[in-house]
Protein backbone atom coordinates (compact mmCIF):
# COMPACT_ATOMS: atom_id res chain seq x y z
CA UNK A 1 0.00 0.00 0.00
CA UNK A 2 1.55 3.28 -1.05
CA UNK A 3 1.29 6.70 0.63
CA UNK A 4 -1.53 7.86 -1.64
CA UNK A 5 -3.64 4.78 -0.83
CA UNK A 6 -3.06 5.26 2.89
CA UNK A 7 -3.93 8.97 2.69
CA UNK A 8 -7.14 8.16 0.80
CA UNK A 9 -8.14 5.65 3.47
CA UNK A 10 -7.28 8.12 6.24
CA UNK A 11 -9.60 10.63 4.58
CA UNK A 12 -12.40 8.02 4.63
CA UNK A 13 -11.71 7.24 8.28
CA UNK A 14 -11.71 10.97 9.11
CA UNK A 15 -15.20 11.34 7.63
CA UNK A 16 -16.44 8.48 9.83
CA UNK A 17 -14.60 9.56 12.99
CA UNK A 18 -15.44 13.26 12.78
CA UNK A 19 -19.08 13.51 11.74
CA UNK A 20 -19.16 17.23 12.52
CA UNK A 21 -15.93 17.92 10.61
CA UNK A 22 -15.25 21.50 9.65
CA UNK A 23 -12.66 20.41 7.08
CA UNK A 24 -13.59 18.72 3.82
CA UNK A 25 -11.75 15.39 3.82
CA UNK A 26 -10.78 15.83 0.17
CA UNK A 27 -8.42 18.68 1.07
CA UNK A 28 -6.51 16.78 3.77
CA UNK A 29 -2.78 16.70 3.03
CA UNK A 30 0.20 15.06 4.69
CA UNK A 31 1.31 18.37 6.20
CA UNK A 32 -1.90 19.03 8.12
CA UNK A 33 -1.85 18.91 11.91
CA UNK A 34 -4.37 16.49 13.39
CA UNK A 35 -5.59 18.80 16.12
CA UNK A 36 -5.16 22.34 14.86
CA UNK A 37 -5.76 21.91 11.13
CA UNK A 38 -8.33 19.12 11.28
CA UNK A 39 -9.98 20.28 14.50
CA UNK A 40 -10.14 16.84 16.06
CA UNK A 41 -11.15 16.29 19.66
CA UNK A 42 -9.71 13.56 21.87
CA UNK A 43 -12.82 11.46 21.18
CA UNK A 44 -12.35 11.92 17.42
CA UNK A 45 -8.73 10.83 17.79
CA UNK A 46 -9.80 7.74 19.70
CA UNK A 47 -12.26 6.80 16.96
CA UNK A 48 -9.56 7.41 14.34
CA UNK A 49 -7.08 5.17 16.17
CA UNK A 50 -9.60 2.35 16.52
CA UNK A 51 -10.59 2.56 12.85
CA UNK A 52 -6.97 2.71 11.67
CA UNK A 53 -6.01 -0.27 13.81
CA UNK A 54 -8.88 -2.29 12.41
CA UNK A 55 -8.47 -1.29 8.78
CA UNK A 56 -4.67 -1.49 8.57
CA UNK A 57 -4.42 -4.43 11.03
CA UNK A 58 -1.84 -2.65 13.17
CA UNK A 59 -1.60 -1.49 16.78
CA UNK A 60 -0.52 1.91 18.04
CA UNK A 61 1.07 0.18 21.02
CA UNK A 62 4.46 1.88 21.15
CA UNK A 63 3.42 5.51 20.67
CA UNK A 64 0.92 8.08 21.84
CA UNK A 65 -1.21 9.60 19.13
CA UNK A 66 0.04 12.97 20.38
CA UNK A 67 3.50 11.95 19.13
CA UNK A 68 2.38 12.62 15.55
CA UNK A 69 2.79 16.21 14.40
CA UNK A 70 0.88 15.73 11.16
CA UNK A 71 -0.89 13.32 8.84
CA UNK A 72 2.38 12.47 7.07
CA UNK A 73 3.87 11.13 10.29
CA UNK A 74 0.82 8.89 10.76
CA UNK A 75 1.36 7.56 7.23
CA UNK A 76 5.06 6.96 8.01
CA UNK A 77 4.07 4.98 11.11
CA UNK A 78 1.50 2.90 9.25
CA UNK A 79 4.01 2.08 6.51
CA UNK A 80 6.61 1.10 9.12
CA UNK A 81 4.15 -1.17 10.92
CA UNK A 82 3.03 -2.79 7.66
CA UNK A 83 6.62 -3.46 6.46
Legacy VTK file of the C-alpha trace (Angstrom):
# vtk DataFile Version 3.0
C-alpha trace
ASCII
DATASET POLYDATA
POINTS 83 float
0.000 0.000 0.000
1.555 3.283 -1.049
1.289 6.698 0.630
-1.534 7.856 -1.640
-3.637 4.780 -0.831
-3.061 5.264 2.894
-3.931 8.974 2.692
-7.138 8.163 0.798
-8.137 5.652 3.473
-7.283 8.121 6.243
-9.603 10.631 4.578
-12.398 8.024 4.629
-11.711 7.241 8.282
-11.711 10.971 9.108
-15.200 11.342 7.631
-16.444 8.477 9.828
-14.600 9.557 12.988
-15.440 13.255 12.782
-19.081 13.511 11.736
-19.161 17.234 12.520
-15.930 17.918 10.606
-15.253 21.498 9.648
-12.657 20.410 7.081
-13.594 18.715 3.815
-11.752 15.393 3.821
-10.776 15.829 0.168
-8.416 18.678 1.073
-6.509 16.779 3.774
-2.779 16.697 3.029
0.203 15.065 4.694
1.313 18.370 6.204
-1.896 19.027 8.120
-1.846 18.907 11.912
-4.372 16.485 13.391
-5.595 18.803 16.116
-5.161 22.338 14.860
-5.759 21.909 11.127
-8.332 19.124 11.282
-9.983 20.281 14.501
-10.135 16.839 16.056
-11.147 16.289 19.662
-9.709 13.563 21.867
-12.819 11.460 21.182
-12.355 11.924 17.422
-8.726 10.831 17.791
-9.802 7.736 19.695
-12.260 6.799 16.955
-9.562 7.408 14.341
-7.076 5.171 16.165
-9.602 2.352 16.516
-10.593 2.560 12.850
-6.968 2.706 11.671
-6.012 -0.268 13.813
-8.880 -2.287 12.415
-8.467 -1.294 8.775
-4.670 -1.485 8.567
-4.423 -4.429 11.026
-1.839 -2.649 13.166
-1.604 -1.490 16.785
-0.521 1.915 18.040
1.071 0.183 21.017
4.462 1.879 21.152
3.419 5.514 20.670
0.925 8.076 21.841
-1.206 9.597 19.127
0.036 12.968 20.375
3.500 11.952 19.132
2.379 12.617 15.549
2.790 16.206 14.403
0.883 15.733 11.163
-0.891 13.319 8.840
2.382 12.473 7.069
3.872 11.127 10.292
0.821 8.890 10.761
1.359 7.562 7.230
5.058 6.955 8.010
4.073 4.983 11.108
1.497 2.898 9.253
4.007 2.081 6.510
6.614 1.104 9.118
4.151 -1.170 10.925
3.032 -2.790 7.655
6.624 -3.457 6.465
LINES 1 84
83 0 1 2 3 4 5 6 7 8 9 10 11 12 13 14 15 16 17 18 19 20 21 22 23 24 25 26 27 28 29 30 31 32 33 34 35 36 37 38 39 40 41 42 43 44 45 46 47 48 49 50 51 52 53 54 55 56 57 58 59 60 61 62 63 64 65 66 67 68 69 70 71 72 73 74 75 76 77 78 79 80 81 82
